[in-house]
Amino acid sequence: MVFAYQIKDQGAVHFVTFTVHQWVDVFTRDLYREKLIESLKYCQNHKGLEIYCWVLMTNHCHLILRARDENLSDIIRDFKKFTSKNIFQSIESNLKESRKDWICSMLSYDDRIWFWEEGYYGQEVYSLEFFNQKSNYIHLNPVRGGLVEKEEEYLWSSACDFHGVRKGKLELVPF
């Protein structure tokens, strides 16, 4: 499914979803999850990305984010392009990846990498109430997916930060 969302206010806070092509469960291995987290950290440290809330599921991720320099579309484009190549190459070169041939066939077309679905889903966050609604949705995703019983138990989200359980994997900006 192609999402034709276009960011109108490049400096506003947005809720976004990025989906792996054909909903392939790539993020079941820590190696690939860490690659995505490293890329988000790079965008935070070098491109002005501010993250308020996030979750990484097996085949998609949700984030509430903003670009400090009002260039969110550019950051998202660069992030998706880099992670596509980086994670695909990690899968391709992983001698322990039992699903390598299948994943690589699912995430390529005409000898080109097609890691992420085209476009992405997005909504501008226009109020605290809407932010709370989306952050609850994000944090309950692993619970609804049957991965954990309590949202704060999931290691690949910001729920632990929100509940004060432990420091999460990404720096968060308060809303």
Backbone hydrogen bonds, N-H to C=O, Kabsch-Sander energy under -0.5 kcal/mol:
donor,donor_aa,acceptor,acceptor_aa,energy
3,F,118,E,-1.1
4,A,2,V,-0.6
5,Y,120,Y,-0.8
8,K,6,Q,-0.5
10,Q,8,K,-0.9
12,A,9,D,-1.6
14,H,65,L,-3.1
15,F,123,Q,-3.1
16,V,14,H,-0.5
16,V,63,L,-3.0
17,T,121,Y,-2.4
18,F,61,C,-2.3
20,V,59,N,-2.8
21,H,115,F,-3.7
23,W,20,V,-2.3
24,V,21,H,-1.5
26,V,24,V,-2.0
26,V,58,T,-0.6
27,F,58,T,-2.4
28,T,26,V,-1.7
29,R,26,V,-0.9
32,Y,29,R,-0.5
33,R,29,R,-2.0
34,E,30,D,-3.2
35,K,31,L,-1.4
36,L,32,Y,-1.7
37,I,33,R,-2.3
38,E,34,E,-2.9
39,S,35,K,-1.8
40,L,36,L,-2.1
41,K,37,I,-2.6
42,Y,38,E,-2.3
43,C,39,S,-2.2
44,Q,40,L,-2.1
45,N,41,K,-2.8
46,H,42,Y,-2.7
47,K,43,C,-1.4
48,G,44,Q,-0.5
49,L,43,C,-2.1
50,E,66,R,-3.4
52,Y,64,I,-3.2
53,C,64,I,-1.3
55,V,62,H,-2.1
56,L,156,W,-2.8
57,M,55,V,-0.6
57,M,60,H,-2.9
61,C,18,F,-2.3
62,H,55,V,-1.9
63,L,16,V,-2.4
64,I,53,C,-2.8
65,L,14,H,-2.7
65,L,63,L,-0.5
66,R,50,E,-2.1
68,R,48,G,-3.1
68,R,66,R,-0.6
70,E,67,A,-1.7
72,L,10,Q,-1.0
75,I,71,N,-2.0
76,I,72,L,-2.7
77,R,73,S,-2.5
78,D,74,D,-2.5
79,F,75,I,-2.8
80,K,76,I,-2.7
81,K,77,R,-2.3
82,F,78,D,-2.7
83,T,79,F,-2.7
84,S,80,K,-1.9
85,K,81,K,-1.7
86,N,82,F,-2.9
87,I,83,T,-2.5
88,F,83,T,-0.5
88,F,84,S,-1.7
89,Q,85,K,-2.6
90,S,86,N,-1.6
91,I,87,I,-2.2
92,E,88,F,-2.7
93,S,89,Q,-2.0
94,N,90,S,-0.6
94,N,91,I,-0.9
95,L,93,S,-0.9
97,E,94,N,-1.5
98,S,96,K,-0.9
100,K,97,E,-1.2
103,I,99,R,-3.1
104,C,100,K,-2.8
105,S,101,D,-2.0
106,M,102,W,-2.1
107,L,103,I,-2.0
108,S,105,S,-0.7
109,Y,112,R,-2.6
112,R,109,Y,-1.3
114,W,107,L,-3.1
117,E,19,T,-3.3
120,Y,3,F,-0.7
121,Y,17,T,-1.8
123,Q,15,F,-2.1
125,V,13,V,-3.0
126,Y,124,E,-0.8
131,F,127,S,-2.3
132,N,128,L,-2.8
133,Q,129,E,-2.2
134,K,130,F,-2.4
135,S,131,F,-2.9
136,N,132,N,-2.2
137,Y,133,Q,-2.0
138,I,134,K,-2.7
139,H,135,S,-2.6
140,L,136,N,-2.1
141,N,137,Y,-0.7
141,N,138,I,-0.9
144,R,140,L,-3.0
145,G,141,N,-2.0
146,G,143,V,-1.5
147,L,142,P,-2.6
148,V,142,P,-1.0
153,E,150,K,-2.0
154,Y,151,E,-1.2
158,S,54,W,-2.3
161,D,158,S,-0.5
162,F,158,S,-2.0
163,H,159,A,-2.2
164,G,160,C,-0.5
164,G,161,D,-0.8
165,V,160,C,-2.0
166,R,160,C,-0.8
173,V,51,I,-2.4
